[in-house]
Amino acid sequence: MKSEEGHTLKRRNLLRSILLFIFAFIFGYTIKKEGENIVFESVDSSMTNRKDGKLVADEIKALKGQLAEKGLQISTIRKSKLYATDFGIVGDGKTDDTKAIDNLINTALTYKLHDTKLNNNYMGTIEILFPAGRFVYRGKNLFYAATNRTAGLKISGSGRYVTSFLYKPLTKGNYMFYNNDKLLGLTFEDMSFYGNIDNSFMLSNSSGGAQNYIFNRVTWNNWDKVIDLKGDNTNSEMTWYSCNFNGTIKKGLYSGIKNTSDQFLNYNFFACNYEVQEGDFIDMSKGGNINIYGGSFIHIGKNGGTFFKLNNNIHARSVQRFICSGGRFEHRVPNSKLLDCSWGGGNVNFLSCSTTANEDGSMDKSTRVVFRPGNTGMPIIKFDGCTLGGVHEYWYSINSFSNPQSVVYDSCHLWTVKEGKTYSDFIKYIDDSSYPNSGSKPRIRFINCKNEDWRQLSDSDYGFESTNIGLTNKKIVSVKNSRGEMVNRLDSKTEGIESIVLPIGAIITKILVFTPANAVTSGNTVKWTIETQEAKPTVLAIVSGIYKDGINFSKELFHICDTEDKRNIRVRASTEVDQNNKKGFILIEYIG
């Protein structure tokens, strides 16, 4: 008797299992058993219809009732992934996938949980997966259907260029995505978006909601704007990893003047490449905290553009910070700029960047950097360990003098300052004042820099003499021959000569010559002449004495190196300086 009942129960369980698997197959469910319960994993049933128009939710409800009568229970668990192919998306590069993509995205937007213990936002629960393919989309404003502020949505492809979207709307001025302050914690990865320069990728409108986006290995090609920021708060915490911008990208990250806010902050780019025909990579009319780490930046077409535009003068405190570390820039055309900054405060830093790949011939006359803060101060500006070409412009106005300034080039290679050229070929001061009396120019400090003329010194407080309170300090240069010895004769009939070129505008304040007694054995009466290289040289000092007895010479003076010939200084050793001497010094002290 027990054996017959056991066989009957097994047959009933088998029949039930078969029916459940058939049900799951028809409606896109997977099932598993947890104890005595049957667990369905599904897409959101409230959004899914059968072919006859009936909601799957109603079918599940009826099935639950029938199974409950038999002592069974079904618990519905939300699926963690939505597959594009399950929504009829083709991806052959020809078929219009617009309706299927709309349905997919709108379905994903319904996947959210509300846990008020965490915060008032809903929590997203879904990842959208696109396979390899080229998906044609002609609609607009994806994401706009979102109804609740929700954190968390991920859209993944199979790889850059492997999964591609072709945006082909029938009209101009559209956005493919429009986040109207509802979604935060968005992630896009492993896909490419091909647009046209009449339409934009995403409008992000925020009043405290839209924020915190991550783009991993995403490529954009031919867009008006990639990310257009609007709203009165947030739109912050956005990060790009190994992303590409190609074709024509008029604006990469953009914040205009109207309907925007200084509360837009914290944008990070890691190993991204902006290699375009033309366009501006970052154009922010409000403030921002912007970090660029590595990457390649190239303007190819004749119209060029500006890689970084930091617009407008007055911003809230702590929202004016920019750093670019390890970037490589190719200015292939004269109209290509590295930076155009109007900030009146904050700080702007370039660390170990290179801008000289194409700075040959007349290209080194092109303006690459512009600071024009208007009638106020400037940000703290520093170029550290960079190789720099072209011209850097510093604009000043009538009240510039009243604002402290800090501009430093530290350990940089100044490519523009070649033989026969000066700082005035690299730095251009531009009077931005319409008043009769011009303002005070900013002092620019060069520390441990080098240029293309090995004789020309680059340590300078350039422009100190033209600013209101021109802070400078003394610098001392030691002049020796190529073997590190005191300048000596070439032979018994020929004097020895070593030349240096001081910064234009430098002021020589002292000449010191010293050699200890018995540093040499020569009893000759020796002489060194320190003079300019003017047509009629200005003699700065003549130093003489018996060589073996030692020399201790000091002379104070005030020689302004305000012309090319006056800043070219030479040291002449008489023919009596007949022995090598590594213990002696010829020192020239200058300020400026």
TORVEXKE-943882 format. One record per residue (C-alpha): x, y, z; residue number from 1. Coordinates in steps of 0.1 Angstrom, whole numbers, plus 5000, padded with zeros to 4 digits. Layout:
REM residues N
X; Y; Z; num
X; Y; Z; NUM .
...
This chain:
REM residues 592
X; Y; Z; num
5000; 5000; 5000; 1 .
5028; 5025; 5009; 2 .
5047; 5016; 4978; 3 .
5016; 5024; 4956; 4 .
5011; 5058; 4973; 5 .
5048; 5066; 4969; 6 .
5047; 5059; 4932; 7 .
5015; 5080; 4928; 8 .
5032; 5109; 4947; 9 .
5063; 5107; 4925; 10 .
5042; 5107; 4893; 11 .
5023; 5138; 4906; 12 .
5056; 5156; 4914; 13 .
5070; 5147; 4880; 14 .
5039; 5160; 4862; 15 .
5040; 5192; 4883; 16 .
5076; 5197; 4874; 17 .
5070; 5192; 4837; 18 .
5041; 5217; 4838; 19 .
5062; 5243; 4857; 20 .
5091; 5240; 4832; 21 .
5067; 5244; 4803; 22 .
5053; 5275; 4820; 23 .
5087; 5289; 4826; 24 .
5098; 5283; 4790; 25 .
5067; 5300; 4775; 26 .
5069; 5331; 4797; 27 .
5108; 5335; 4799; 28 .
5112; 5323; 4835; 29 .
5138; 5301; 4851; 30 .
5128; 5280; 4882; 31 .
5146; 5264; 4910; 32 .
5136; 5245; 4941; 33 .
5143; 5259; 4976; 34 .
5130; 5233; 5001; 35 .
5094; 5226; 4993; 36 .
5090; 5260; 4975; 37 .
5091; 5266; 4938; 38 .
5111; 5298; 4930; 39 .
5106; 5317; 4898; 40 .
5133; 5341; 4885; 41 .
5117; 5364; 4860; 42 .
5116; 5398; 4843; 43 .
5091; 5423; 4858; 44 .
5059; 5404; 4851; 45 .
5038; 5436; 4853; 46 .
5055; 5448; 4821; 47 .
5053; 5415; 4801; 48 .
5024; 5405; 4780; 49 .
5015; 5371; 4765; 50 .
5008; 5369; 4728; 51 .
4970; 5370; 4736; 52 .
4974; 5403; 4754; 53 .
4970; 5389; 4789; 54 .
4994; 5401; 4816; 55 .
5019; 5374; 4828; 56 .
5013; 5389; 4863; 57 .
4977; 5377; 4861; 58 .
4988; 5342; 4850; 59 .
5012; 5340; 4879; 60 .
4986; 5351; 4904; 61 .
4962; 5324; 4892; 62 .
4990; 5298; 4893; 63 .
4999; 5308; 4928; 64 .
4963; 5303; 4939; 65 .
4960; 5269; 4923; 66 .
4993; 5257; 4938; 67 .
4984; 5272; 4973; 68 .
4954; 5249; 4973; 69 .
4977; 5220; 4970; 70 .
5000; 5233; 4998; 71 .
5027; 5247; 4975; 72 .
5041; 5282; 4974; 73 .
5057; 5303; 4947; 74 .
5080; 5333; 4955; 75 .
5089; 5356; 4926; 76 .
5125; 5369; 4925; 77 .
5135; 5397; 4902; 78 .
5160; 5389; 4875; 79 .
5194; 5406; 4877; 80 .
5200; 5409; 4840; 81 .
5180; 5419; 4809; 82 .
5192; 5406; 4776; 83 .
5187; 5428; 4745; 84 .
5180; 5398; 4723; 85 .
5151; 5388; 4744; 86 .
5134; 5421; 4734; 87 .
5137; 5414; 4697; 88 .
5167; 5437; 4691; 89 .
5185; 5427; 4659; 90 .
5218; 5446; 4657; 91 .
5226; 5440; 4621; 92 .
5234; 5477; 4614; 93 .
5203; 5480; 4590; 94 .
5173; 5470; 4610; 95 .
5156; 5499; 4630; 96 .
5159; 5487; 4666; 97 .
5143; 5519; 4680; 98 .
5111; 5504; 4694; 99 .
5128; 5474; 4709; 100 .
5155; 5495; 4726; 101 .
5128; 5518; 4740; 102 .
5110; 5488; 4754; 103 .
5142; 5474; 4769; 104 .
5152; 5506; 4786; 105 .
5118; 5514; 4799; 106 .
5114; 5479; 4812; 107 .
5147; 5482; 4830; 108 .
5136; 5515; 4846; 109 .
5108; 5496; 4864; 110 .
5134; 5475; 4883; 111 .
5138; 5492; 4916; 112 .
5134; 5485; 4953; 113 .
5124; 5510; 4979; 114 .
5142; 5506; 5013; 115 .
5135; 5538; 5033; 116 .
5159; 5525; 5060; 117 .
5188; 5533; 5036; 118 .
5176; 5566; 5021; 119 .
5146; 5580; 5002; 120 .
5159; 5569; 4968; 121 .
5149; 5537; 4951; 122 .
5176; 5511; 4945; 123 .
5181; 5498; 4909; 124 .
5184; 5460; 4905; 125 .
5192; 5454; 4869; 126 .
5220; 5452; 4843; 127 .
5212; 5455; 4806; 128 .
5234; 5433; 4784; 129 .
5239; 5440; 4747; 130 .
5257; 5414; 4725; 131 .
5281; 5421; 4696; 132 .
5263; 5441; 4669; 133 .
5255; 5474; 4654; 134 .
5222; 5487; 4668; 135 .
5203; 5514; 4649; 136 .
5184; 5539; 4671; 137 .
5163; 5568; 4658; 138 .
5144; 5579; 4689; 139 .
5155; 5603; 4716; 140 .
5155; 5609; 4754; 141 .
5161; 5574; 4767; 142 .
5158; 5575; 4805; 143 .
5132; 5602; 4804; 144 .
5105; 5577; 4813; 145 .
5120; 5572; 4847; 146 .
5094; 5581; 4874; 147 .
5113; 5578; 4906; 148 .
5147; 5589; 4918; 149 .
5167; 5556; 4915; 150 .
5203; 5548; 4922; 151 .
5219; 5521; 4901; 152 .
5216; 5510; 4865; 153 .
5242; 5493; 4844; 154 .
5243; 5490; 4806; 155 .
5270; 5467; 4793; 156 .
5282; 5457; 4758; 157 .
5306; 5431; 4746; 158 .
5335; 5455; 4739; 159 .
5343; 5488; 4723; 160 .
5336; 5487; 4686; 161 .
5322; 5452; 4691; 162 .
5289; 5466; 4705; 163 .
5280; 5498; 4686; 164 .
5250; 5521; 4685; 165 .
5243; 5541; 4654; 166 .
5222; 5572; 4664; 167 .
5202; 5583; 4633; 168 .
5173; 5605; 4644; 169 .
5152; 5621; 4617; 170 .
5156; 5657; 4631; 171 .
5184; 5678; 4646; 172 .
5191; 5689; 4681; 173 .
5182; 5657; 4699; 174 .
5196; 5639; 4728; 175 .
5199; 5601; 4727; 176 .
5197; 5600; 4765; 177 .
5179; 5624; 4788; 178 .
5182; 5619; 4825; 179 .
5157; 5644; 4840; 180 .
5170; 5643; 4876; 181 .
5159; 5608; 4882; 182 .
5188; 5584; 4878; 183 .
5221; 5583; 4897; 184 .
5248; 5557; 4899; 185 .
5247; 5550; 4861; 186 .
5273; 5528; 4845; 187 .
5281; 5523; 4808; 188 .
5308; 5500; 4797; 189 .
5323; 5482; 4767; 190 .
5304; 5499; 4738; 191 .
5306; 5526; 4712; 192 .
5282; 5553; 4702; 193 .
5283; 5567; 4667; 194 .
5263; 5599; 4663; 195 .
5264; 5630; 4641; 196 .
5274; 5666; 4649; 197 .
5238; 5678; 4649; 198 .
5228; 5657; 4679; 199 .
5241; 5650; 4714; 200 .
5246; 5619; 4735; 201 .
5231; 5628; 4769; 202 .
5214; 5657; 4786; 203 .
5218; 5654; 4824; 204 .
5195; 5677; 4842; 205 .
5199; 5677; 4880; 206 .
5184; 5694; 4910; 207 .
5201; 5671; 4935; 208 .
5194; 5637; 4918; 209 .
5213; 5631; 4886; 210 .
5249; 5624; 4895; 211 .
5276; 5597; 4899; 212 .
5281; 5583; 4864; 213 .
5309; 5558; 4854; 214 .
5319; 5552; 4818; 215 .
5342; 5522; 4813; 216 .
5358; 5516; 4779; 217 .
5332; 5536; 4760; 218 .
5338; 5553; 4727; 219 .
5320; 5583; 4712; 220 .
5323; 5593; 4676; 221 .
5308; 5625; 4660; 222 .
5286; 5643; 4685; 223 .
5276; 5679; 4692; 224 .
5279; 5673; 4730; 225 .
5287; 5641; 4748; 226 .
5275; 5651; 4783; 227 .
5255; 5684; 4786; 228 .
5251; 5694; 4822; 229 .
5221; 5715; 4833; 230 .
5202; 5721; 4866; 231 .
5208; 5739; 4898; 232 .
5225; 5713; 4920; 233 .
5248; 5682; 4919; 234 .
5254; 5667; 4884; 235 .
5287; 5656; 4901; 236 .
5309; 5626; 4907; 237 .
5314; 5614; 4871; 238 .
5343; 5592; 4860; 239 .
5356; 5580; 4827; 240 .
5380; 5551; 4824; 241 .
5399; 5543; 4791; 242 .
5373; 5561; 4770; 243 .
5378; 5574; 4734; 244 .
5364; 5605; 4717; 245 .
5369; 5605; 4680; 246 .
5357; 5622; 4648; 247 .
5343; 5656; 4656; 248 .
5333; 5661; 4692; 249 .
5322; 5698; 4695; 250 .
5320; 5695; 4733; 251 .
5330; 5665; 4754; 252 .
5320; 5675; 4789; 253 .
5299; 5707; 4787; 254 .
5283; 5731; 4812; 255 .
5269; 5763; 4797; 256 .
5260; 5796; 4813; 257 .
5222; 5793; 4815; 258 .
5204; 5768; 4839; 259 .
5237; 5756; 4854; 260 .
5254; 5758; 4888; 261 .
5287; 5761; 4906; 262 .
5276; 5729; 4924; 263 .
5287; 5708; 4895; 264 .
5318; 5691; 4908; 265 .
5343; 5662; 4906; 266 .
5350; 5650; 4871; 267 .
5377; 5624; 4867; 268 .
5393; 5611; 4835; 269 .
5417; 5581; 4835; 270 .
5437; 5572; 4804; 271 .
5412; 5587; 4780; 272 .
5419; 5597; 4744; 273 .
5404; 5628; 4728; 274 .
5417; 5625; 4693; 275 .
5394; 5645; 4671; 276 .
5391; 5666; 4640; 277 .
5379; 5695; 4660; 278 .
5362; 5705; 4693; 279 .
5366; 5713; 4729; 280 .
5372; 5684; 4753; 281 .
5360; 5701; 4785; 282 .
5340; 5734; 4784; 283 .
5328; 5745; 4818; 284 .
5312; 5779; 4822; 285 .
5308; 5772; 4859; 286 .
5333; 5759; 4884; 287 .
5344; 5724; 4889; 288 .
5369; 5700; 4904; 289 .
5385; 5684; 4873; 290 .
5412; 5657; 4873; 291 .
5429; 5644; 4841; 292 .
5453; 5614; 4845; 293 .
5472; 5604; 4814; 294 .
5457; 5601; 4780; 295 .
5463; 5614; 4744; 296 .
5448; 5647; 4731; 297 .
5450; 5656; 4694; 298 .
5434; 5682; 4672; 299 .
5437; 5670; 4636; 300 .
5416; 5693; 4615; 301 .
5423; 5729; 4607; 302 .
5396; 5743; 4629; 303 .
5413; 5728; 4660; 304 .
5397; 5738; 4693; 305 .
5406; 5741; 4730; 306 .
5412; 5710; 4751; 307 .
5402; 5727; 4783; 308 .
5380; 5758; 4786; 309 .
5375; 5770; 4822; 310 .
5352; 5799; 4817; 311 .
5339; 5829; 4837; 312 .
5357; 5848; 4864; 313 .
5337; 5846; 4896; 314 .
5327; 5813; 4911; 315 .
5319; 5799; 4945; 316 .
5349; 5790; 4966; 317 .
5364; 5755; 4964; 318 .
5349; 5748; 4930; 319 .
5379; 5760; 4909; 320 .
5404; 5732; 4908; 321 .
5420; 5716; 4877; 322 .
5449; 5692; 4874; 323 .
5462; 5674; 4844; 324 .
5489; 5648; 4851; 325 .
5509; 5629; 4824; 326 .
5488; 5640; 4794; 327 .
5503; 5641; 4759; 328 .
5491; 5668; 4736; 329 .
5495; 5672; 4698; 330 .
5487; 5706; 4684; 331 .
5488; 5698; 4648; 332 .
5473; 5731; 4637; 333 .
5477; 5767; 4648; 334 .
5441; 5769; 4661; 335 .
5447; 5742; 4687; 336 .
5449; 5754; 4723; 337 .
5458; 5735; 4754; 338 .
5439; 5758; 4779; 339 .
5418; 5789; 4780; 340 .
5411; 5799; 4816; 341 .
5391; 5828; 4829; 342 .
5390; 5817; 4866; 343 .
5397; 5845; 4891; 344 .
5408; 5820; 4918; 345 .
5414; 5784; 4926; 346 .
5443; 5765; 4912; 347 .
5453; 5751; 4878; 348 .
5481; 5725; 4876; 349 .
5498; 5706; 4848; 350 .
5522; 5679; 4859; 351 .
5546; 5660; 4836; 352 .
5527; 5669; 4804; 353 .
5541; 5672; 4769; 354 .
5528; 5697; 4742; 355 .
5557; 5698; 4718; 356 .
5550; 5669; 4693; 357 .
5543; 5693; 4665; 358 .
5559; 5725; 4676; 359 .
5583; 5731; 4647; 360 .
5589; 5760; 4624; 361 .
5562; 5787; 4627; 362 .
5540; 5765; 4649; 363 .
5559; 5776; 4680; 364 .
5544; 5811; 4674; 365 .
5509; 5798; 4680; 366 .
5491; 5806; 4712; 367 .
5485; 5774; 4733; 368 .
5476; 5787; 4767; 369 .
5455; 5817; 4777; 370 .
5448; 5831; 4812; 371 .
5424; 5860; 4812; 372 .
5407; 5864; 4845; 373 .
5394; 5899; 4838; 374 .
5398; 5927; 4864; 375 .
5405; 5904; 4894; 376 .
5431; 5879; 4905; 377 .
5443; 5846; 4889; 378 .
5442; 5810; 4901; 379 .
5474; 5795; 4915; 380 .
5491; 5784; 4883; 381 .
5518; 5757; 4880; 382 .
5534; 5738; 4852; 383 .
5557; 5711; 4868; 384 .
5581; 5689; 4848; 385 .
5564; 5697; 4815; 386 .
5577; 5701; 4780; 387 .
5560; 5731; 4766; 388 .
5558; 5747; 4732; 389 .
5539; 5776; 4716; 390 .
5530; 5809; 4733; 391 .
5514; 5813; 4768; 392 .
5493; 5845; 4772; 393 .
5487; 5863; 4805; 394 .
5460; 5890; 4804; 395 .
5459; 5917; 4830; 396 .
5437; 5947; 4837; 397 .
5435; 5979; 4857; 398 .
5430; 5963; 4891; 399 .
5452; 5932; 4886; 400 .
5477; 5947; 4910; 401 .
5454; 5944; 4940; 402 .
5453; 5906; 4938; 403 .
5481; 5883; 4949; 404 .
5494; 5861; 4920; 405 .
5513; 5829; 4919; 406 .
5525; 5816; 4886; 407 .
5553; 5790; 4885; 408 .
5571; 5769; 4858; 409 .
5591; 5744; 4877; 410 .
5617; 5720; 4860; 411 .
5601; 5726; 4826; 412 .
5616; 5724; 4791; 413 .
5607; 5756; 4773; 414 .
5607; 5745; 4737; 415 .
5599; 5779; 4723; 416 .
5629; 5796; 4739; 417 .
5654; 5786; 4712; 418 .
5687; 5802; 4701; 419 .
5681; 5839; 4696; 420 .
5647; 5839; 4714; 421 .
5638; 5851; 4749; 422 .
5610; 5847; 4774; 423 .
5591; 5873; 4755; 424 .
5587; 5848; 4727; 425 .
5572; 5823; 4751; 426 .
5553; 5847; 4775; 427 .
5530; 5873; 4761; 428 .
5515; 5900; 4784; 429 .
5482; 5914; 4770; 430 .
5466; 5945; 4784; 431 .
5429; 5936; 4789; 432 .
5420; 5971; 4801; 433 .
5401; 5998; 4784; 434 .
5413; 6023; 4809; 435 .
5440; 6049; 4800; 436 .
5464; 6034; 4825; 437 .
5472; 5997; 4822; 438 .
5473; 5975; 4852; 439 .
5501; 5955; 4868; 440 .
5515; 5924; 4850; 441 .
5517; 5891; 4869; 442 .
5552; 5880; 4879; 443 .
5560; 5845; 4865; 444 .
5586; 5824; 4883; 445 .
5608; 5800; 4864; 446 .
5626; 5774; 4885; 447 .
5652; 5749; 4873; 448 .
5639; 5751; 4837; 449 .
5658; 5746; 4805; 450 .
5654; 5756; 4769; 451 .
5669; 5749; 4735; 452 .
5700; 5771; 4740; 453 .
5723; 5755; 4765; 454 .
5740; 5788; 4774; 455 .
5707; 5805; 4782; 456 .
5697; 5805; 4819; 457 .
5660; 5799; 4826; 458 .
5658; 5806; 4863; 459 .
5639; 5839; 4865; 460 .
5612; 5860; 4882; 461 .
5600; 5871; 4848; 462 .
5581; 5904; 4849; 463 .
5589; 5912; 4885; 464 .
5599; 5947; 4876; 465 .
5565; 5954; 4860; 466 .
5542; 5942; 4888; 467 .
5529; 5962; 4918; 468 .
5549; 5943; 4944; 469 .
5575; 5923; 4924; 470 .
5588; 5896; 4947; 471 .
5621; 5882; 4935; 472 .
5653; 5866; 4949; 473 .
5690; 5865; 4943; 474 .
5704; 5838; 4920; 475 .
5741; 5830; 4916; 476 .
5755; 5813; 4885; 477 .
5790; 5797; 4885; 478 .
5809; 5800; 4852; 479 .
5835; 5774; 4844; 480 .
5848; 5756; 4813; 481 .
5834; 5723; 4799; 482 .
5858; 5704; 4822; 483 .
5845; 5721; 4854; 484 .
5876; 5742; 4858; 485 .
5881; 5780; 4861; 486 .
5881; 5796; 4826; 487 .
5917; 5794; 4813; 488 .
5935; 5802; 4780; 489 .
5933; 5781; 4749; 490 .
5970; 5784; 4742; 491 .
5999; 5808; 4748; 492 .
5985; 5832; 4722; 493 .
5947; 5828; 4726; 494 .
5925; 5838; 4754; 495 .
5899; 5814; 4768; 496 .
5862; 5825; 4766; 497 .
5830; 5812; 4782; 498 .
5796; 5828; 4776; 499 .
5763; 5827; 4794; 500 .
5729; 5843; 4786; 501 .
5710; 5857; 4815; 502 .
5672; 5861; 4815; 503 .
5661; 5892; 4798; 504 .
5655; 5919; 4824; 505 .
5678; 5904; 4850; 506 .
5699; 5927; 4871; 507 .
5735; 5918; 4879; 508 .
5742; 5928; 4914; 509 .
5777; 5913; 4922; 510 .
5807; 5896; 4907; 511 .
5828; 5873; 4929; 512 .
5860; 5856; 4919; 513 .
5879; 5833; 4943; 514 .
5907; 5807; 4942; 515 .
5926; 5795; 4973; 516 .
5963; 5799; 4977; 517 .
5984; 5770; 4962; 518 .
5955; 5757; 4942; 519 .
5980; 5760; 4913; 520 .
6018; 5763; 4911; 521 .
6019; 5790; 4884; 522 .
6035; 5823; 4895; 523 .
6019; 5842; 4865; 524 .
6000; 5874; 4870; 525 .
5966; 5863; 4856; 526 .
5935; 5883; 4846; 527 .
5898; 5876; 4840; 528 .
5875; 5901; 4823; 529 .
5837; 5899; 4828; 530 .
5819; 5920; 4802; 531 .
5788; 5922; 4779; 532 .
5788; 5913; 4743; 533 .
5776; 5947; 4731; 534 .
5794; 5962; 4701; 535 .
5813; 5983; 4726; 536 .
5814; 5959; 4756; 537 .
5804; 5971; 4790; 538 .
5831; 5958; 4814; 539 .
5815; 5946; 4846; 540 .
5847; 5935; 4863; 541 .
5885; 5930; 4858; 542 .
5901; 5906; 4882; 543 .
5939; 5901; 4884; 544 .
5966; 5887; 4908; 545 .
5994; 5862; 4912; 546 .
5978; 5829; 4904; 547 .
5995; 5807; 4931; 548 .
5989; 5833; 4959; 549 .
5951; 5830; 4955; 550 .
5925; 5856; 4947; 551 .
5895; 5868; 4967; 552 .
5876; 5894; 4946; 553 .
5841; 5910; 4952; 554 .
5824; 5938; 4934; 555 .
5789; 5951; 4938; 556 .
5772; 5967; 4908; 557 .
5738; 5973; 4892; 558 .
5737; 5962; 4856; 559 .
5703; 5958; 4839; 560 .
5702; 5931; 4812; 561 .
5674; 5948; 4792; 562 .
5687; 5941; 4757; 563 .
5700; 5910; 4740; 564 .
5736; 5922; 4740; 565 .
5735; 5933; 4776; 566 .
5723; 5899; 4788; 567 .
5749; 5880; 4769; 568 .
5779; 5879; 4793; 569 .
5813; 5865; 4786; 570 .
5843; 5857; 4808; 571 .
5877; 5862; 4791; 572 .
5908; 5845; 4806; 573 .
5941; 5861; 4797; 574 .
5969; 5840; 4781; 575 .
5986; 5840; 4814; 576 .
5960; 5817; 4830; 577 .
5980; 5787; 4821; 578 .
5970; 5760; 4845; 579 .
5938; 5740; 4852; 580 .
5921; 5749; 4884; 581 .
5890; 5731; 4897; 582 .
5891; 5747; 4931; 583 .
5884; 5783; 4920; 584 .
5851; 5801; 4912; 585 .
5838; 5829; 4890; 586 .
5803; 5837; 4904; 587 .
5778; 5862; 4889; 588 .
5749; 5872; 4912; 589 .
5717; 5885; 4897; 590 .
5680; 5891; 4905; 591 .
5651; 5887; 4881; 592 .
